[in-house]
Amino acid sequence: MVVYLDAVWVLNLLIDACLLKLTALMLKRETTWLRFWLGALTASAIILLLFTPAAFIVDDPLGKFAYSVLIILIVFGFRRPSVFLQNIAAFYFVAFAIGGGLFAIHYFFQDASFYAGSRFLNTMTYGDPISWITVCLGFPVLWFFSKKRIDQTAIRKWNHTTITHVTIQFFDHCFNSKAMIDSGNKLTDPITHAPVMFLEKCICGDVVPDALFQKGDVLPSVQDLDHLPEEWRNRLAWIPYRGVDGSNQLALAARADQVLIQIHGKQLACTKVFVIFVSHSLSSAGDFNCILNPDLLLQGKEIKSAS
């Protein structure tokens, strides 16, 4: 049997480079191109090492682990023990995940009956075609799939840390909502400098008058506002903001009696808050139905620990 060592080594080099790149993306580690490719070359050199008298080094599990430690040291260096252990664990996780996926694909398509009669795909000439197809096609697909899952997991984790529970009080009515803390929301009332938040119509029910809900760029008419109950008219304010197209626009907001925010095991009470009511959904996935101004976390007064 003929083994094309150069082809196997080049393929292994590319695979190792992709695994190291996915590890760096997963951990968001920065490394130079020189260190990255030195690490990939070191990792792929294990193929050449198997054909030398030093093959015994990587035959033992401890030797393989020591070799992987050397690879991680070359690519990411050693900052502190905890970070180094994270790098090692992530590298093995990525390698096992991709390797397990390749094994599953190979096992699924291991029937050779469909190419047994083909001279071009003869196993004795070019090697097992299923193995080559699995590596050359399956690996990029699994790499891309793994990267997308890692990105989505990071986004979901970020969303989880920025979404909290709030209670908005108007008169004797309280609205419970899931709110996203939006660092880009810096709207404030130009007169009182009170922070402004957004709330969906589905949370308010029939308590809030329909004229207060913002419907795109259409502002409520004077007649609509004149028909509002006096207790609502006394707490209204016009909030200027800059639209997506750069134009200056206005939105109608109402001052809430109190907003309670539960975050980091604490409950914050905010009494100087304006709320803009919107008729559209704020989250396409339904993760939240309220958008908070981050200044509320600074101005809020802690009243008790959140249960």
N, C-alpha and C positions, 0 to 999 in steps of 0.2 A: 504494500500500500504506500502511495506517495503522499507526503504531507507538504503542502505548500506553506512553509513556515512564514514567509514574508507576508502572504495574504492574511494568514491567521493573526500575525502580529499587528498589521495595520488595522484590521477590523477590531482587535482588542484595544488598540490605542484609542480609536474613535469612541468605542463604548465606554472605556474608562474616563475619557474626557467628558462625555455626556453625563456620566454618573457624578463626577466631581462638580460639574456645573449645576446639576439639579440639587446637589447637597448645598452648594453655595446659595442658590436661590431660596431653598427651603429655610435656611438659617439667616438669610440676608447678610452673608459674610462677604467682605470685600477682599480681593486678592489680585495680585498683579498677573499679567499674562505670562510672564516668565515663570513665576512660581506655579501657576496653573498647569502649564505644559510640561514643566519638569516633573510635577506630580503625576501627570498622565503618562509620561514616558516611563517613570519609575514603576507605575502600576502595570503597564503593559509589558515591562521587562520580565515579568514573572513567566511569560510564555517562553522566552529565551532561556531563562534560568532552569526550566524543566529539562533542558537538553544538555545540561552541564553537570559536572560532579557535585555542584552546590545545590542540586535539586532537593536534597534532604532537608534544607532549611524551610522550604514551604510545604513539605510533606506533613509536618507536624502542626496541629492546631495552634500551639503557642507560636510557632514560627510564622504562620499565616497572620495571626493577630499582630505580632511584632512588625510584620511587613506593612500591614494596614496602618499601624501607628506611624511608621516612617512616611507613608504617603500623606497622611493628614498633617504631619509636621512640616513637610515640604510645601504643601498648598496653603495651609492656614496658619502655620506657626504655632507657638505655644504662648498664650497670654496668661491664663491661670487655669488651675486644674478643672474647675467646673465648666469653663468654656471648652476646654480641650475634650472633656468627656462628652459634651453635647455634640461636638464635631464628629467624634468617633461613632456615637450612637446614631446620628443622622445619616452618616455614610453607610453604615450597615443596614439601616432601615431602607434607604433608597435602593441599595444593591439587592436586598432580599425581595423588596416589592417588585422591582423590575425583573429580577431573575425568576421569581415565582410566576409572574405573568408570562414570561417567555416559555417556561416549562409547561404552563397550562395550554398555551397556544400550540406548542409542539405536540403535546399529548393529544389535543383535539384533532390535529391534522396528521397524525402519525401513520395513517393508512397509506401505503405506497402503491396500491393497486392501480391508481390512475396514471402513474408515470412509469410503471415497471417496464412497459414495452417501448418506451421512448429512448432512442439512442442518444439524443441530446442531453436528456436528464439522467443518463446512466450513472448509477451510484458509484461505480468503480472509476469513472472518469473525473467527475468534478466534486465528488462527495455527496452526501445526502442532501437533495434539493430542499426537502422540508426544513432541515436545520438552517440552511442558508436563507431561505425565505423567512423563516421565523426571526432570525437575527436582523437581516437587512430591512425587512418591512415591519415586523412586529415590534422591534425595539424603538424605532422612531415614534410609532403610534403610542406605545406605552409611555414613552418619555413625555410626549405632548400631553397625554391624558393625565399623568401624574402631576405635571406642572400646573395644569388647569385646576386640578383638585386642590393642590397646595394653595394656589392663589385664591380660590373660592373659600377655602377654610380660613385663610388669613382675613379675608373681607368679612366673613361671618363673625369671626372673633372680634374684629374691630367694631362691627355693628353692635355686638353684644355688650361691649364695654362702653359704648356711647349711648345706649338706649336705657332709659330709666322710667320709673312710674311716677306720674304726677297727678295731682288733684287740683282742679281749678274751681274756685268758688265764685259764683255770681248770686248775690242776694242769699236766698235759702237753698240754692241748688248747687250741687257739687258734681263735676264731671271728672270721671276717672279715665286716664288715658296713658298709653305708652308713648313716650317722647324721645326724640333723637336730639342729642346735644350737638348743634351745628356750629362749628367754629367760624363758619363763614357768615353766620347771621349776626350782624352787628346793628340791627335796626333799633333805634331808640326814639322816644317822643322828643321832638325838638324843644319843647317847652320845659318839661319836667325831667328830661333825660332818663326816663324810666325805660327799661328794656322791653322789647316787643317780641311776642311769640306767636306761633300760628297754630290753629286748631281746626280739625275737620268738622264738617257739618254733621256727620254720622254720630259723633260723640254728644252733640248738643241736644238732639231730639227736637222737640217743639218749644223748648225753653227760650232759645234765642230768636228774636224776630228775623224773618226771612230777609228783610232789607239790609241787615248787617253782613250778610255773606257776600264775599267778593266773588264776582263772576267774571273772571278774566280781567280785562282792562275797563270794563263797564262800571262806572261809578253810580251809586244810588242817587236818585233825583231828590230835589229839595222837598217835593211832595211826599216821597217815601219817608224821609227823615221827620217831617212834620207830624206824620201819623204814628211815630214811635211813642211808646209810653214815656212819661217824663223821667222816670227813674233811669231809663236807658239813655235818653238824650243828655242827661247831666254827666255822663261818664264817657262820652265819645271824644275822639281826637283824630285829626288827619295826620297820617304818617307819610312823609315824603321818602321816596326810595328811587333808586336808579334801576330801570328795567334791563332786560337782557340785551336789548338793542342800544343801550346807552342813554335812552331818553329818561327824563325826569317824570315820575308818576306819583300818584297819591293812592293811599289805601286807608280805609276807615277801620279804626280799632276802638275797642271798648276796654275800659279799665276794670280789671278783676278785683274782687275784694281780697282774695288771697290765693296764692299758688303754693302748694306743698310738693316738694321734690324729695324723693327717696333715692339716695345715692351713697355708696360706700358705707352702708350700715347706719347712715344718719338721715334725719328728716329736716329739711330746710324749709323755712317759711318766708315767702316773699310777698310783700304787700303793695309794692309799687311796680305793677306789671300791666302792660297793655296787650290785648289779644286781638289778632286779626283772624276773623272767621272765614274759612275758604270752603267752597262747595265741591271742590275736586279732591281726589285722593292724593295724599302727600307721599305715599309709598306704594309703588306698583306691586310689591310683594306682600304688602299688608303688615310689615314689621313694626310700623309706628303710625300714629295718626296725629302727632303733634310735633312741632319743631321748637326747641328752646334756644333762647339766646344764652350763650355761655356766661354772660355777665350775671345772670341770675344765681349762679353758683357762688359768685363772689359777694353778692349783695344779700343773699339769703341768710336768715338767722336760724341757727340750729335750735330746735325746740325739744327734740328727744331722739333717742336712737330708734332707727326703723326696725320693726320686728320682722 
